[in-house]
Amino acid sequence: MYHAISCDTISTSTVPVNVISVTDAEDAVETAALLTRLNAGDADEGTEESTDEVGAEASNRNFVYHEIKQRLIAAGIPTEEVAFIQDAKTPAERESLFAKVRKGDIRVFLGSTMRMGVGVNVQERCYAVHHLTTPWRPCDVKQADGRVWRPGNLFPEVWIFRYIAAPSFDGFSWQGIETKGRFEDAYLRGDPTVREMSDIDEQIISAGELKALASGDGRIVQKVRLEHELGRLKQQRSTWETGRTQARLSALHAEQDAQKVRRRIERLRHYLSLRTDDTAISLFGSMIDRTNPAQARANGKTIRDALVTWGETVSSADLQRDGRVIASCGSYRGLPLSVVIDLDGNGKKKLPYLILADEIDGKVLKIVDVIINIGDSSAVLPKLEAAATSIEARIASVEQEAARFEAEAARFRSSLAATWEMRAPIRS
């Protein structure tokens, strides 16, 4: 928000005819000191005033707009050349008033930030803008300056005046504007060096800051601000330490995952060493010779019949309880084979299928993620061979998985080596 200024600042020589000085006004505590200066020594000792006139002057003295208008008139500006935006009550009246300002009939135009913000296009002959108080947001400052500093202005240069009082609340307000403006500019630029931003639309003032500002002692103000900065840094340090704890846990979990995967790779290499060139199939104690390609379909049917026969022996109660039943059933090329049977959505048994899997400590562990279905009898043996020869590809895939976990663990461990970024500035 910005206020109108005194006549001592805008003289008739500063504001030529047909040149507008845009000033804004709202009630604010800090204007009391300025009004006292304005009123000092101005009384005409040779003039007697009526009781009504004295009362009216006392009333206007508390209303910044009218006080400024009286001072401007006393400085020689005609009454009809000073206007308040609040005088326009309807859109038509506003447009009529703006037209007079653009023509230069109004030389001094006063109003509040909100009323003289968006939609007030009177910049054509605007020569100077004066701000007495400080808004809370950088965008309000830009909007206020935009009444004069914008395309369509006739002058090669314009004047922007800002007034502050010391000691007062002004210093705190402008510090807030500066801080918010830095964050806002960094965000708009996409500055990668800015790691965090606080709310730039709200400023919270503590009782301690208000007390310090009221004292007028800059040392107390600095002490309070340093205490707040210390609190902020403690919170930042706590967040940093929490992040380190999380990174430590993440590194540990990644290392454990990498170890599990490495053990899986060892098992795969073990099974790869067990694989032989003997293509005979051992199934439920019987041997099936697959050397004759012409017998592939017949051998597939033999395997299917054997698995279905086994499936008939599986209790439906066991399936209902466990969801599926897995059992060792033989070997192929030196690799262990297991048979699996499931239930369908209606609770009926599905066709069994084969997998390359081994039973270790009471748990069935798959060697590769390949399922040998028996629905197509001619495809059973080719799928079985594909499963046996896919171990190398599986080892390569799991190696990549292990490398990924190890890289994650290394990244988290390296982050633990970094020191807190604010440590050096605070100690210095």
Secondary structure, DSSP 8 states (H G I E B T S, - for coil): ------TTTS-TTTS-TT-EEEEE----TTHHHHHHHHHTT---TT----HHHHHHHHHHHTSHHHHHHHHHHHTT--GGGEEEGGG--SHHHHHHHHHHHHHTS-SEEEE-TTTTSTT----TTEEEEEE-S--SSHHHHHHHHTTTSSTT--SS--EEEE---SSSTHHHHHHHHHHHHHHHHHHHHT-TT------TT-----HHHHHHHHH--HHHHHHHHHHHHHHHHHHHHHHHHHHHHHHHHHHHHHHHHHHHHHHHHHHHHHHHHH--S---EEETTEEE----GGGHHHHHHHHHHHHHHHHHHS-HHHHHHHSEEEEEEEEETTEEEEEEEEB-TTS-B---EEEEEEEETTEEEEEEEEEEE-SSGGGHHHHHHHHHTTHHHHHHHHHHHHHHHHHHHHHHHHHHTS--TTHHHHH-
